[in-house]
Amino acid sequence: MSTMLLSMVPEGDEVVIVSFRGGSRFVQKLAAMGFVPGTKVKVEKSQNMGPLIVSIKGSRMAIGRGIATKIEVR
């Protein structure tokens, strides 16, 4: 199965985090927010502009598009 960026996932779809495109500090920051490889993420809201609203580990949070373009999912 091929991967894509979290920023490209349509609203309502659930995906699994595969990897990150960033340095160790970036990866540590994401891990502190619950974003680790193997974790399921559901895109609740994704508009052309502005942040994505995602559900992860029972919580909803907003993440910027810049961050979402560095998270690879399948």
N, C-alpha and C positions, 0 to 999 in steps of 0.2 A: 504494500500500500504506500502511495506517495505522500509526501509531507507538503504542507502549505503554511503560510504565516497566519497567526491568530487574527490579524487585522483583516484577513480575507474571508473569514468564516461567516456564513450568513446567520442572521438572527434565528434563534431557536435551535441551532445545531449544537450537539455536544461532541467535543473532541478530546483527545488525550495529548498532553504535553510530551514532546519528544526531546527537544534540546533548545538551547539558547544561542543567540549570536551576540556575544558580548564578553567583556572581561570578567575576572573573578569577583570584583566588587559588585558589578551589575547582577551576576548570578546569585551572590549572597543576599542582595536586596530582594530579589524575587523570591528566593527561598524563605526569607523571613515573612513574606506575605502569603506563603503557602503554594507558590508556583514551583513545583519540582517535577522532574520527568516522571511519567507514569500517572500523573494526577489528571482526573477528568475535569474539564472546564466547559460550562455551557454559556454560550453567548446570548444574553438576555436582550440587549439592545445594541444595535450597530447602525449608526447613520453615517452618511458620507463625511461629515465633519464632526469634530468633537470626540470625546472619549468613548470607549466601549464599556458597557455594563456587563459584567460576567458573574456567574455563580461558580464558586470553587469551595469545596469542603464545607458546604452549608452556609457560606457567607456570600453576600453580594458586594461587589466593589467596582469602582470605576478605574480604568487604566487608560492612559494616554495612547494615542495611535503610534507614537514613536516607540513606546515600549512594546506594543502589540506586534509591531513589524519585526521585532527581534526574538519572538517566541515561535518556534516551529512546532506544529501540531500534526496529528493524523486522525 
